[in-house]
Amino acid sequence: MNADLDYDPTTDSLYIKLCAGESVDNRIVSDDVVIDLGADGEPVGYDIQHASSHADAIAEALGYLRRCHVA
């Protein structure tokens, strides 16, 4: 699966959709980062506000995506 990326440069908002499925819950990491969770409790997406200042959250999302494909 390829991640879907939706970036809005006017608000510096980035959504990374990691896998198919709906979000049923979320985990608030910070004021700017929310991880959407699927029914199995695994991340399905990352919602990152002020994305240009959150390279760590972007790297985490991409790392999760990579681990999913290697497994």
N, C-alpha and C positions, 0 to 999 in steps of 0.2 A: 504494500500500500504506500502510496505517496501522500505526504502530508498536504493538506490544503492550508494555504496561508492567505490571510486577509489583512492587509495593512492599509490604514488610513493616514496618509501623511499630514492631513490638516489637524488631526488630534494626536498623532504619534501613537496610535493604537494598533496592536497586532493580535490577531487570533490565530493560533496554530491548532488545527483540527488533526488529531493524531490518528484516529481510527473511526470507523463507522459506528453508529450507535448514538443514542440520545444521552444527554447529561441528566442524571437523576439527583445529583447532589454536587456540592463543590467544597473545595478547601481553600480558604482565604489565607494566602501566604503573606501578603502585605497589602497596604492600601492600593497598590498598583498591580498586583499579581493574584489571579484567581485560577485555580486548577479545577476544571470540570471533570466530574467522576461519573463513570457509567454504572450500570446496575451491579456489576461485579466488583465495584470499588476501585477499579483501575482508571487512570487518567484517560479521558477522551479528547481533551483540549486544554489549551492554556490561553487565558485572556490577559494580555499584558498592556497596561496603560503606560504612557511615557516610555515606550519600548526602547527607544534609543539609549536610555540610561539603565536598562536591565538586561545586559548581555548575559548575565549569569542565569536568569530565568529562561532565556532563549536557548542557551546551551543545555540546560537541564531538559527542556522539552525535546530538543533534537537528540540528546543522549537516550532518552526514554524511547523515542521512535527507533533509533538504531538498535537498541537492545531487543525490541519487539521483533525486528526483522532477522536478527541473528539467531534468536531462540527457535 
